[in-house]
């Protein structure tokens, strides 16, 4: 539940910043890349925190990492309880997610 709240809050801030800053309405939506992040960060803290796309992309990233963090916590809980079967199942699920993320980035 916490990941959804954090994600929703970040995206709401991004939407509000976008709505109240008409200068971004004429621009194309930037592709989230390291070069774009560096260019926005080079403008200073004010430019970084006033860019609505930073908050929108951070919200999407928080939403995507929530299930991964949940699986890691589940594996740790099973490890502490000594239930190795479910630890292995959790690790296999993490490997499958990692492979799918790798394939989505490569292709």
N, C-alpha and C positions, 0 to 999 in steps of 0.2 A: 504494500500500500504506500510505503514511503517513497518508492521510486516514481510511482505515478503522480504523487503530490508534487515532488520536486520537478518532474518533467512538465507537468501542467503549469506550475508556477513560472518556470523559465519561459515556456512558450507563451503564456499570457503576457508576461513582461515584454517579450519580443513583439507580439501582436500590438500591444499598446504603444510601444515605441514606434513601430511602423505606422500606426494610424495617426499619431500626432507629429510625425516628421515627414511632411510632403516631399522633401528633397529626395527621399528614397523611392517614391512612387514611379518616377520616370526611369529609374535604373533597372537593369536586368537583375534577376536573382543570381547572386554569385555562386559559383561552384565551390563547395567546401573543400579547400585544399590547404596544404601547409603554406604555400606561397601567398594565398589570400589572407591567411591568419597573420603571417609576418607583415604583410602590407598594412593590415588594419592595426596591428600592434605598434607599428612604427609611427603611427599618428599620435601616440600618447594614450594615457589611461582614459582621458575624457572621450576621445574618438572611439576607443575600444568599447567602453561601456554605453555609449550612445548608439552604437550600431545594432539595429534590431536583429540582424541575421545572426549575430553572435549568440544571442539568447535563444533564437529559434533552433539553431543547430545544436546548441548545448542541451536543449530540451529533448530533441530527437535522440541525441547520444545517451542521455540519461534513461530514456525509455527503452533503448536497445540494450543497454547494459544491465538493466534490472533483472531479467531472467538469468543472466550469466552469474551475477552476484548471488542470486537465490540458490542456484545449483552449487556454487562454491560453499555457501553456508550450510546447505544440506549435507554435502560430502563431509564437511568438518564435523557436523553434529553426529553423523553416522560413525565417523572415525573415533570420536570421543566415547561413543557408546560401545565401540568394539564390533560393530556390525559391518564386517569387511565386504560382504556381498553387495550391500547397497552403496558402499564407498566405490567399489569398482563400477557399478552401474552408473553412478553419478559422474565418475571420471570418463566413462565411455561417452556419455551424453555431452560432456564438455569437449571431448575430442571431435565428435561429430559436428558440434557447433563451430569449433575452430576450423575444421576442414571446410565447412560451408562458407564461413566468413572469408577464408583464404581464396576459395574459388570465386567468390563474388568480387573480391578486390582485383584478382588477376584477370578475370574476364569481364 
